[in-house]
Structure formats: C-alpha cells, structure tokens
C-alpha cells in the first residue's frame, strides 16, 4: 500500500512511519522545512529508513502545492497529521494555527477530491477540541459537543468538521480520530512529560538545582503512549467507516502531580516541586478523560504499553540525547 503521511517528521508522524514500514507499506511523507529531512532519517526507528527522495517539503497552507503532491504520489492512504501542536503557542498567533490546522486540512481534502478521490484519508484531530467539560461529560465520548477554550482547540474543531463535511457532502472516504494527550520517546519540549523529563536530566547533570519547575499540579489528563496512539490510527483507518470518528485515549486520568512523582521515582533522585506562575494556564481545564470504547469495540485496539514503561522510555531517551545515565 502506498501511504502519504503529512507531518512525518513530527512526534506521532515518526512513530507512525516506523509502524507502517514494519508492516511493509510504501511510505511517502511531508515536512515543512528542508532541514527536517535530515533529522527525520536519524529519528525514525524502523527496519529500513525512508529514502530522502520520498520525503517532500510541503506547506499544507498552499493548496496548489498540496494538490500537486497528491497528484504526483497517487497514494492509497493519507494520514493527515501535519499541523501546529503546542496549545500554549496558539494564544500568541491564533491566525497561524487556524491557517495551518484548519485550512491545511481543507487543502488536503480538496487535493484528494481533485486527484485521488478513492484514497482513504485519516484526519487527525484532537481531544482538545472538546474544550470546556462538565463533570457529566466524563469520560468524554465522541458525541460530546465542541466547546474549545484555546485557538488550537478551535482550529482542531474546525478541521474535524471540515473533514466530516468533505466525507458527508462530497463522498470522500474519510475517517477521523481525536487523540488525547500522548507522550513517549521522541516528544520534544513544550509538553508536560518531556519538560519534566528534561529537567530531571538537567538535575542529574548538575545544570539545575534539585527542583522541578511545574505548572498546575492538580489538572488531570488522559495520557497514552504515542506508540499505542499510532497503532490506534492504523486500526481506525483499517476498520472505520467513512465519516466515522474515534477517540484515541487510555480512559485513565492522571494528575500532573502523579506524573511528576512517578518520573522522580524512576529517576532515583530526591527532587522537590516548585509551582512557577508562568507555567500555569488560566484556561486549563481541571479534568480531561476520554472514553476509548468506540475504537476498542470497532477495531479491537487496546493500549499495549504500561504507563511506567512509557515514562521510563521517555526519560531514558532524554538521558541518551544529553549523554548521561542514571547514577
């Protein structure tokens, strides 16, 4: 099968490429900047690496370029992951995040309709689109209305609706997924788990006092290993019906305090926590827990990685990147 992954150099994109290559699929991918191609070849952990000629530089905001690439690659499947992913940054430039996430999705759908209408598309949204939640909404099911509180969440809600419209209105074969928080080896700073892990490595190296700078410790989030998340994407693509939507999540809520405590325990160090005001978001939703039952019942998918293993792998990769190990 010929697969096109937009955003292949991103966190989930690299893991998805590795999974598809292991299955024997032919994989093309897009990156936003040329320098991402070289980095990608070093980061994908797969039986065989992507050849540089099959990694294409593409700005998903450019409809002509998107259509031309789809016409050239002629994929059987498109996994649309490209987008701006850091929620906090979206407050600084809402227009940029909307253009990339929403209009980028529109451009992919239009390109598919024009040049590859039989191609099955997996449109990756976000659980952040649900936004403000009432206790009665938990665990969040796919029927929960969108009430986004960040520009990122709004952009993902718009992209989700666009993907549904092109399936429902124009007959494209589109399946949608809404991943909740995911982490694991390869995640870059800007997200809570790698931020904590990198601080622990800095403490091990003596570059930081034995204090973790944290934000709101009491928010609860639904974390899933990225390797399980991309397996969920593939399962949804294979088994979902056109127009269907699936939450991709664990169904388990963990507070940031619990995550920090477990990372500290794994590190083997005595570390204290210090709440830093600039790390506290005024729009933080207290509790976000998803319901994965629809995906599980429709596809048989279930998380395989234990939470402690996810954090261990994340911390170990941070150590390897900095050239240190545990004492």
Order of alpha helices (4+ residues) and beta strands (2+ residues): beta-alpha-beta-alpha-beta-alpha-beta-alpha-alpha-alpha-beta-alpha-beta-beta-alpha-beta-beta-beta-alpha-beta-beta-alpha-beta-alpha-alpha
